[in-house]
Amino acid sequence: MSTSRKSDPYYPEPEKMCICGRRCKVATSMTLKNPMRKFVHCRNYRGGGGCDYFEWVDESLDEGVRSMVVGLIVSNDTMAAEIKRLENDLEAQKHEVAISFLINHCFEHSWLHVWLDPKGLNSYVHAIQLLHCFLSKSRAKSPLNAVLDAARVCVEQRRKTKDSGATVQNGGKE
């Protein structure tokens, strides 16, 4: 049993020309009604040129195969949406962890108390204001990078505070 190249999907027909004179484009339908079905259409199809040339290249799928393919497409779309949701959740968690680290680092380490009023609530309010100011003026490309930049500043300030304390304890000698 021989198959002609004309009807074989692995050997598509030579490029067709549209009635408007342009070369046709071969595409694959991914709609639920005609999944994985090949067709040709004018490059102006549904475009500003108004050409409406469209032709199916192959036969529609058997109903059993079509329903299986539709199920796979729906399953794939569902998984893609779940992956996107998980990526968004992960990004949000990264932001929460970075902000939590920064706030904890600022509130728990002594260098901040040098700058702030150590009398309680005022120091926390001031720390939050400093954090907000830093984040709003940061040139980072994302909030997470801004928080990480702020954390780096916190760590550097803490090191400077420790180094100056060590210098004082050593009588100014390093």
N, CA, C and O of each residue as an XYZ file, in Angstrom:
696
protein
N       0.849     -1.180      0.000
C       0.000      0.000      0.000
C       0.892      1.239      0.000
O       1.636      1.473      0.952
N       0.817      2.011     -1.044
C       1.661      3.197     -1.112
C       0.844      4.432     -0.764
O      -0.360      4.508     -1.009
N       1.539      5.380     -0.193
C       0.901      6.633      0.184
C       1.487      7.730     -0.681
O       2.707      7.845     -0.799
N       0.651      8.516     -1.272
C       1.175      9.599     -2.101
C       1.726     10.689     -1.200
O       1.232     10.923     -0.097
N       2.745     11.339     -1.689
C       3.337     12.415     -0.908
C       2.348     13.555     -0.692
O       2.434     14.277      0.301
N       1.429     13.713     -1.602
C       0.481     14.818     -1.510
C      -0.378     14.724     -0.250
O      -0.700     15.748      0.351
N      -0.752     13.514      0.156
C      -1.615     13.376      1.319
C      -0.848     12.995      2.584
O      -1.439     12.899      3.660
N       0.461     12.779      2.463
C       1.263     12.371      3.610
C       1.648     13.607      4.426
O       2.257     14.531      3.886
N       1.302     13.641      5.726
C       1.616     14.830      6.527
C       3.113     15.050      6.714
O       3.531     16.163      7.030
N       3.936     14.003      6.525
C       5.375     14.170      6.682
C       6.018     14.791      5.451
O       7.148     15.273      5.517
N       5.318     14.783      4.347
C       5.804     15.394      3.116
C       4.774     16.410      2.648
O       3.974     16.122      1.758
N       4.790     17.591      3.238
C       3.768     18.573      2.863
C       3.905     19.004      1.413
O       4.965     18.890      0.799
N       2.814     19.494      0.901
C       2.801     19.978     -0.477
C       3.761     21.149     -0.616
O       4.077     21.822      0.365
N       4.227     21.390     -1.850
C       5.052     22.586     -2.053
C       4.254     23.817     -1.622
O       3.025     23.791     -1.559
N       4.971     24.879     -1.333
C       4.301     26.077     -0.836
C       3.185     26.518     -1.764
O       3.352     26.597     -2.981
N       2.059     26.798     -1.163
C       0.905     27.277     -1.931
C       0.940     28.787     -1.976
O       1.480     29.454     -1.093
N       0.349     29.296     -3.027
C       0.216     30.738     -3.157
C      -1.248     31.090     -2.958
O      -2.143     30.382     -3.419
N      -1.468     32.160     -2.286
C      -2.827     32.632     -2.038
C      -3.349     33.350     -3.286
O      -2.584     33.714     -4.179
N      -4.643     33.539     -3.325
C      -5.243     34.252     -4.453
C      -4.808     35.715     -4.497
O      -4.901     36.361     -5.540
N      -4.333     36.238     -3.359
C      -3.872     37.630     -3.341
C      -2.396     37.743     -3.733
O      -1.849     38.846     -3.775
N      -1.746     36.600     -4.022
C      -0.373     36.626     -4.501
C       0.694     36.377     -3.443
O       1.876     36.320     -3.782
N       0.334     36.230     -2.218
C       1.314     35.971     -1.156
C       1.465     34.481     -0.925
O       0.563     33.695     -1.215
N       2.636     34.101     -0.393
C       2.834     32.700     -0.034
C       1.999     32.377      1.197
O       1.878     33.189      2.114
N       1.432     31.195      1.201
C       0.626     30.763      2.347
C       1.530     30.306      3.480
O       2.682     29.928      3.270
N       0.991     30.348      4.655
C       1.692     29.910      5.854
C       1.049     28.615      6.334
O      -0.177     28.514      6.386
N       1.879     27.610      6.689
C       1.370     26.351      7.227
C       1.357     26.479      8.744
O       2.321     26.957      9.343
N       0.269     26.051      9.356
C       0.147     26.130     10.811
C      -0.567     24.893     11.332
O      -1.107     24.098     10.563
N      -0.558     24.749     12.642
C      -1.227     23.630     13.290
C      -2.249     24.179     14.263
O      -1.928     25.008     15.115
N      -3.460     23.722     14.135
C      -4.528     24.158     15.027
C      -4.350     23.508     16.391
O      -4.074     22.312     16.480
N      -4.505     24.281     17.437
C      -4.467     23.730     18.790
C      -5.777     24.025     19.513
O      -5.820     24.088     20.742
N      -6.830     24.203     18.744
C      -8.137     24.418     19.352
C      -8.688     23.085     19.835
O      -8.259     22.024     19.380
N      -9.626     23.145     20.744
C     -10.239     21.915     21.240
C     -11.094     21.253     20.167
O     -11.275     20.035     20.178
N     -11.619     22.049     19.244
C     -12.459     21.488     18.188
C     -11.628     20.763     17.128
O     -12.055     19.729     16.614
N     -10.449     21.291     16.794
C      -9.580     20.705     15.759
C      -8.137     20.610     16.256
O      -7.261     21.278     15.707
N      -7.871     19.803     17.273
C      -6.516     19.761     17.823
C      -5.531     19.103     16.865
O      -5.832     18.086     16.240
N      -4.348     19.704     16.761
C      -3.227     19.165     15.978
C      -3.552     18.981     14.502
O      -2.960     18.131     13.837
N      -4.459     19.746     14.004
C      -4.838     19.628     12.603
C      -4.103     20.697     11.799
O      -4.145     21.879     12.140
N      -3.429     20.271     10.727
C      -2.640     21.178      9.895
C      -3.539     21.937      8.923
O      -4.525     21.405      8.413
N      -3.172     23.191      8.683
C      -3.899     24.007      7.714
C      -2.956     25.025      7.107
O      -1.881     25.296      7.643
N      -3.374     25.587      5.979
C      -2.637     26.685      5.364
C      -3.560     27.895      5.328
O      -4.779     27.775      5.204
N      -2.941     29.052      5.440
C      -3.727     30.290      5.375
C      -2.851     31.398      4.827
O      -1.623     31.318      4.857
N      -3.494     32.413      4.334
C      -2.784     33.571      3.814
C      -2.109     34.284      4.983
O      -2.623     34.293      6.101
N      -0.972     34.871      4.712
C      -0.280     35.625      5.768
C      -1.084     36.862      6.165
O      -0.835     37.452      7.217
N      -2.028     37.249      5.345
C      -2.925     38.365      5.657
C      -4.225     37.893      6.293
O      -5.131     38.697      6.509
N      -4.332     36.610      6.593
C      -5.582     36.057      7.121
C      -5.976     36.807      8.387
O      -5.185     36.923      9.322
N      -7.180     37.303      8.408
C      -7.724     38.071      9.536
C      -6.897     39.316      9.844
O      -6.997     39.884     10.932
N      -6.100     39.726      8.901
C      -5.274     40.905      9.100
C      -5.886     42.111      8.424
O      -7.043     42.091      8.005
N      -5.095     43.156      8.326
C      -5.575     44.387      7.723
C      -5.869     44.251      6.240
O      -6.668     45.011      5.693
N      -5.215     43.269      5.569
C      -5.423     43.082      4.141
C      -6.774     42.486      3.809
O      -7.245     42.614      2.680
N      -7.393     41.848      4.757
C      -8.723     41.297      4.560
C      -8.779     40.000      3.790
O      -9.875     39.538      3.472
N      -7.637     39.380      3.472
C      -7.654     38.115      2.750
C      -8.110     37.013      3.697
O      -7.648     36.933      4.835
N      -9.015     36.168      3.225
C      -9.561     35.137      4.117
C      -9.274     33.721      3.630
O     -10.020     32.790      3.931
N      -8.171     33.564      2.866
C      -7.852     32.228      2.360
C      -7.457     31.317      3.522
O      -6.597     31.660      4.333
N      -8.098     30.161      3.584
C      -7.868     29.175      4.639
C      -8.217     27.807      4.071
O      -9.245     27.648      3.412
N      -7.354     26.810      4.327
C      -7.642     25.467      3.828
C      -7.017     24.438      4.770
O      -5.847     24.537      5.141
N      -7.827     23.450      5.147
C      -7.299     22.345      5.941
C      -6.392     21.504      5.059
O      -6.720     21.264      3.897
N      -5.247     21.046      5.587
C      -4.305     20.225      4.841
C      -4.591     18.752      5.081
O      -4.400     17.933      4.183
N      -5.041     18.406      6.264
C      -5.280     17.001      6.588
C      -6.713     16.783      7.074
O      -7.475     17.730      7.270
N      -7.044     15.548      7.254
C      -8.385     15.185      7.726
C      -8.471     15.401      9.235
O      -7.458     15.400      9.935
N      -9.680     15.582      9.715
C      -9.848     15.727     11.157
C      -9.556     14.389     11.831
O      -9.649     13.329     11.213
N      -9.207     14.465     13.090
C      -8.852     13.268     13.848
C     -10.075     12.414     14.140
O     -11.198     12.912     14.209
N      -9.838     11.133     14.307
C     -10.867     10.209     14.768
C     -11.373     10.726     16.121
O     -10.596     11.283     16.897
N     -12.649     10.548     16.406
C     -13.243     11.096     17.630
C     -12.529     10.615     18.894
O     -12.331     11.397     19.824
N     -12.140      9.342     18.939
C     -11.427      8.823     20.117
C     -10.073      9.480     20.299
O      -9.695      9.852     21.410
N      -9.345      9.622     19.199
C      -8.034     10.270     19.247
C      -8.203     11.746     19.593
O      -7.448     12.296     20.395
N      -9.204     12.384     18.978
C      -9.451     13.798     19.251
C      -9.729     14.030     20.722
O      -9.181     14.962     21.312
N     -10.579     13.192     21.337
C     -10.903     13.392     22.752
C      -9.674     13.149     23.626
O      -9.510     13.809     24.652
N      -8.803     12.204     23.232
C      -7.579     11.967     23.992
C      -6.649     13.186     23.885
O      -6.078     13.621     24.885
N      -6.504     13.727     22.687
C      -5.651     14.893     22.482
C      -6.211     16.099     23.235
O      -5.462     16.857     23.852
N      -7.523     16.271     23.181
C      -8.156     17.372     23.917
C      -7.863     17.230     25.407
O      -7.544     18.210     26.079
N      -7.974     16.003     25.921
C      -7.660     15.764     27.332
C      -6.224     16.132     27.665
O      -5.958     16.713     28.718
N      -5.298     15.798     26.775
C      -3.890     16.140     26.993
C      -3.667     17.652     26.952
O      -2.896     18.198     27.741
N      -4.352     18.317     26.022
C      -4.222     19.775     25.929
C      -4.743     20.429     27.203
O      -4.095     21.315     27.762
N      -5.910     19.993     27.659
C      -6.494     20.554     28.881
C      -5.579     20.270     30.072
O      -5.342     21.146     30.903
N      -5.067     19.042     30.148
C      -4.159     18.673     31.237
C      -2.894     19.522     31.196
O      -2.412     19.978     32.233
N      -2.363     19.731     30.008
C      -1.170     20.559     29.848
C      -1.443     21.998     30.284
O      -0.627     22.602     30.979
N      -2.583     22.543     29.879
C      -2.946     23.903     30.280
C      -3.089     24.004     31.795
O      -2.666     24.988     32.401
N      -3.687     22.982     32.400
C      -3.865     22.962     33.855
C      -2.507     22.932     34.556
O      -2.280     23.659     35.523
N      -1.608     22.081     34.055
C      -0.271     21.999     34.654
C       0.502     23.301     34.461
O       1.216     23.734     35.366
N       0.368     23.925     33.304
C       1.057     25.194     33.053
C       0.555     26.271     34.011
O       1.344     27.065     34.524
N      -0.752     26.298     34.250
C      -1.312     27.268     35.194
C      -0.810     26.989     36.612
O      -0.503     27.920     37.357
N      -0.728     25.724     36.983
C      -0.232     25.352     38.317
C       1.240     25.729     38.468
O       1.649     26.219     39.520
N       2.034     25.505     37.427
C       3.447     25.883     37.472
C       3.574     27.395     37.642
O       4.381     27.865     38.444
N       2.786     28.149     36.896
C       2.820     29.613     37.005
C       2.438     30.058     38.409
O       3.063     30.956     38.975
N       1.401     29.424     38.974
C       0.974     29.766     40.337
C       2.095     29.461     41.334
O       2.367     30.266     42.225
N       2.745     28.303     41.189
C       3.831     27.927     42.096
C       5.030     28.863     41.951
O       5.673     29.209     42.942
N       5.330     29.274     40.717
C       6.421     30.230     40.514
C       6.107     31.556     41.199
O       6.981     32.157     41.824
N       4.860     32.011     41.082
C       4.461     33.254     41.745
C       4.541     33.114     43.259
O       5.002     34.024     43.947
N       4.086     31.960     43.782
C       4.174     31.710     45.226
C       5.624     31.715     45.685
O       5.949     32.296     46.721
N       6.497     31.070     44.916
C       7.916     31.017     45.273
C       8.513     32.416     45.289
O       9.271     32.760     46.196
N       8.177     33.217     44.298
C       8.689     34.585     44.244
C       8.204     35.385     45.451
O       8.973     36.138     46.048
N       6.931     35.222     45.811
C       6.392     35.917     46.983
C       7.100     35.452     48.255
O       7.402     36.266     49.128
N       7.365     34.159     48.365
C       8.062     33.642     49.542
C       9.495     34.162     49.609
O      10.001     34.445     50.695
N      10.150     34.289     48.459
C      11.501     34.858     48.447
C      11.471     36.278     49.000
O      12.335     36.666     49.786
N      10.474     37.046     48.586
C      10.346     38.421     49.068
C      10.106     38.422     50.571
O      10.726     39.198     51.299
N       9.207     37.555     51.041
C       8.911     37.498     52.470
C      10.148     37.130     53.279
O      10.413     37.736     54.318
N      10.905     36.142     52.813
C      12.111     35.713     53.529
C      13.139     36.839     53.554
O      13.748     37.104     54.591
N      13.329     37.496     52.423
C      14.312     38.574     52.365
C      13.917     39.726     53.277
O      14.756     40.261     54.002
N      12.660     40.108     53.245
C      12.192     41.197     54.113
C      12.291     40.785     55.569
O      12.724     41.573     56.410
N      11.896     39.559     55.877
C      11.989     39.059     57.246
C      13.439     39.068     57.721
O      13.727     39.489     58.842
N      14.348     38.603     56.868
C      15.766     38.614     57.224
C      16.229     40.032     57.519
O      16.892     40.290     58.523
N      15.868     40.939     56.630
C      16.314     42.315     56.788
C      15.775     42.926     58.070
O      16.520     43.550     58.826
N      14.498     42.751     58.313
C      13.896     43.323     59.519
C      14.509     42.691     60.764
O      14.883     43.401     61.697
N      14.616     41.363     60.786
C      15.214     40.694     61.943
C      16.653     41.132     62.142
O      17.084     41.374     63.270
N      17.394     41.234     61.052
C      18.790     41.647     61.147
C      18.889     43.062     61.708
O      19.734     43.345     62.558
N      18.024     43.942     61.229
C      18.046     45.328     61.699
C      17.669     45.429     63.173
O      18.307     46.162     63.928
N      16.639     44.700     63.584
C      16.142     44.827     64.946
C      16.992     44.074     65.964
O      17.040     44.460     67.132
N      17.654     43.019     65.544
C      18.371     42.181     66.501
C      19.828     42.574     66.690
O      20.453     42.140     67.658
N      20.375     43.363     65.817
C      21.799     43.656     65.915
C      22.042     45.060     66.451
O      21.276     45.993     66.209
N      23.108     45.163     67.166
C      23.361     46.367     67.953
C      23.620     47.617     67.133
O      23.368     48.717     67.624
N      24.109     47.501     65.912
C      24.429     48.723     65.177
C      23.212     49.599     64.972
O      23.328     50.823     64.930
N      22.040     48.982     64.843
C      20.832     49.768     64.622
C      20.496     50.586     65.861
O      20.007     51.710     65.756
N      20.758     50.021     67.027
C      20.448     50.742     68.269
C      21.342     51.963     68.453
O      20.996     52.881     69.196
N      22.502     51.976     67.770
C      23.356     53.158     67.803
C      22.664     54.300     67.065
O      22.735     55.454     67.488
N      22.003     53.976     65.976
C      21.331     54.992     65.169
C      19.966     55.375     65.721
O      19.528     56.512     65.549
N      19.298     54.455     66.372
C      17.905     54.658     66.736
C      17.739     54.923     68.221
O      18.619     54.635     69.032
N      16.604     55.470     68.543
C      16.237     55.682     69.938
C      15.977     54.315     70.568
O      15.022     53.648     70.167
N      16.774     53.869     71.527
C      16.605     52.529     72.086
C      15.477     52.430     73.100
O      15.466     51.497     73.903
N      14.539     53.348     73.093
C      13.492     53.361     74.110
C      12.271     52.538     73.745
O      11.223     52.697     74.371
N      12.369     51.685     72.774
C      11.234     50.813     72.494
C      10.602     51.064     71.148
O      11.250     50.982     70.104
N       9.309     51.374     71.197
C       8.502     51.452     69.986
C       9.049     52.460     68.983
O       9.017     52.212     67.778
N       9.547     53.586     69.465
C      10.067     54.591     68.541
C      11.178     54.028     67.669
O      11.266     54.365     66.488
N      12.031     53.172     68.235
C      13.120     52.620     67.438
C      12.590     51.684     66.357
O      13.130     51.646     65.251
N      11.537     50.927     66.669
C      10.958     50.040     65.656
C      10.288     50.841     64.545
O      10.446     50.522     63.366
N       9.547     51.872     64.914
C       8.898     52.721     63.911
C       9.963     53.376     63.037
O       9.830     53.433     61.814
N      11.005     53.863     63.673
C      12.080     54.507     62.923
C      12.763     53.504     61.990
O      13.088     53.841     60.851
N      12.980     52.286     62.462
C      13.607     51.254     61.624
C      12.749     50.950     60.409
O      13.263     50.806     59.300
N      11.448     50.853     60.616
C      10.545     50.590     59.497
C      10.558     51.764     58.525
O      10.524     51.565     57.311
N      10.608     52.986     59.051
C      10.685     54.154     58.175
C      11.988     54.153     57.372
O      11.988     54.463     56.181
N      13.095     53.805     58.030
C      14.370     53.719     57.316
C      14.318     52.651     56.229
O      14.780     52.864     55.108
N      13.752     51.507     56.577
C      13.633     50.411     55.620
C      12.784     50.838     54.427
O      13.160     50.603     53.278
N      11.639     51.465     54.699
C      10.760     51.930     53.622
C      11.484     52.957     52.748
O      11.399     52.904     51.521
N      12.183     53.874     53.375
C      12.920     54.899     52.636
C      13.969     54.249     51.736
O      14.100     54.612     50.567
N      14.714     53.293     52.281
C      15.749     52.626     51.491
C      15.134     51.889     50.313
O      15.636     51.978     49.192
N      14.052     51.160     50.560
C      13.432     50.386     49.489
C      12.850     51.285     48.409
O      12.926     50.959     47.225
N      12.268     52.416     48.805
C      11.656     53.300     47.814
C      12.707     54.027     46.974
O      12.429     54.409     45.837
N      13.908     54.224     47.521
C      14.947     54.925     46.770
C      15.930     53.979     46.098
O      16.851     54.421     45.411
N      15.741     52.706     46.292
C      16.663     51.728     45.720
C      16.563     51.735     44.199
O      15.489     51.935     43.632
N      17.690     51.516     43.562
C      17.723     51.439     42.099
C      17.646     49.997     41.617
O      17.867     49.725     40.437
N      17.341     49.089     42.503
C      17.277     47.671     42.149
C      16.144     47.432     41.159
O      15.163     48.174     41.121
N      16.301     46.371     40.354
C      15.315     46.062     39.322
C      14.071     45.390     39.883
O      13.032     45.382     39.222
N      14.147     44.826     41.080
C      12.978     44.170     41.654
C      12.959     44.440     43.150
O      13.993     44.778     43.726
N      11.794     44.296     43.795
C      11.725     44.484     45.249
C      12.662     43.533     45.992
O      13.264     43.914     46.996
N      12.786     42.302     45.506
C      13.675     41.344     46.158
C      15.112     41.848     46.121
O      15.816     41.771     47.129
N      15.559     42.362     44.981
C      16.919     42.895     44.890
C      17.089     44.119     45.782
O      18.159     44.323     46.355
N      16.048     44.930     45.905
C      16.115     46.090     46.791
C      16.295     45.645     48.237
O      17.088     46.227     48.977
N      15.558     44.615     48.636
C      15.680     44.097     50.000
C      17.075     43.518     50.216
O      17.688     43.730     51.262
N      17.571     42.789     49.226
C      18.918     42.222     49.356
C      19.971     43.327     49.431
O      20.944     43.207     50.176
N      19.783     44.394     48.666
C      20.693     45.538     48.759
C      20.647     46.140     50.159
O      21.683     46.469     50.736
N      19.442     46.281     50.698
C      19.292     46.818     52.051
C      19.960     45.893     53.068
O      20.592     46.365     54.013
N      19.824     44.592     52.880
C      20.464     43.637     53.793
C      21.983     43.787     53.728
O      22.657     43.722     54.757
N      22.523     43.987     52.529
C      23.970     44.185     52.396
C      24.416     45.433     53.152
O      25.454     45.428     53.813
N      23.622     46.506     53.049
C      23.941     47.731     53.777
C      23.927     47.458     55.276
O      24.805     47.924     56.003
N      22.924     46.695     55.744
C      22.847     46.352     57.169
C      24.105     45.615     57.611
O      24.694     45.944     58.640
N      24.510     44.626     56.837
C      25.684     43.824     57.195
C      26.937     44.694     57.190
O      27.769     44.579     58.091
N      27.083     45.561     56.191
C      28.249     46.446     56.132
C      28.282     47.384     57.332
O      29.339     47.596     57.927
N      27.133     47.947     57.691
C      27.076     48.847     58.840
C      27.428     48.110     60.129
O      28.106     48.651     61.002
N      26.963     46.879     60.233
C      27.267     46.084     61.429
C      28.767     45.830     61.511
O      29.357     45.930     62.587
N      29.388     45.501     60.376
C      30.839     45.279     60.359
C      31.589     46.548     60.747
O      32.544     46.500     61.523
N      31.152     47.687     60.201
C      31.803     48.954     60.535
C      31.684     49.241     62.023
O      32.641     49.691     62.653
N      30.496     48.977     62.589
C      30.274     49.204     64.013
C      31.184     48.298     64.832
O      31.791     48.749     65.802
N      31.285     47.029     64.455
C      32.159     46.092     65.167
C      33.617     46.522     65.034
O      34.368     46.508     66.009
N      34.016     46.912     63.802
C      35.401     47.316     63.568
C      35.757     48.554     64.374
O      36.849     48.626     64.936
N      34.858     49.532     64.444
C      35.149     50.743     65.214
C      35.194     50.423     66.699
O      35.977     51.024     67.433
N      34.369     49.488     67.155
C      34.414     49.058     68.558
C      35.710     48.352     68.869
O      36.275     48.547     69.945
N      36.197     47.533     67.949
C      37.461     46.820     68.144
C      38.620     47.804     68.156
O      39.573     47.624     68.914
N      38.554     48.834     67.333
C      39.608     49.839     67.285
C      39.675     50.590     68.604
O      40.762     50.836     69.127
N      38.508     50.957     69.147
C      38.458     51.666     70.423
C      38.999     50.771     71.531
O      39.747     51.242     72.387
N      38.637     49.496     71.532
C      39.092     48.571     72.567
C      40.601     48.347     72.487
O      41.236     48.095     73.511
N      41.179     48.433     71.310
C      42.617     48.223     71.138
C      43.401     49.521     71.280
O      44.592     49.565     70.970
N      42.758     50.549     71.734
C      43.436     51.826     71.921
C      43.750     52.519     70.615
O      44.726     53.264     70.520
N      42.923     52.278     69.604
C      43.114     52.932     68.318
C      44.069     52.197     67.405
O      44.302     52.630     66.277
N      44.633     51.079     67.877
C      45.563     50.308     67.050
C      44.839     49.135     66.421
O      44.049     48.457     67.079
N      45.112     48.893     65.131
C      44.482     47.754     64.448
C      45.461     46.651     64.281
O      45.122     45.604     63.728
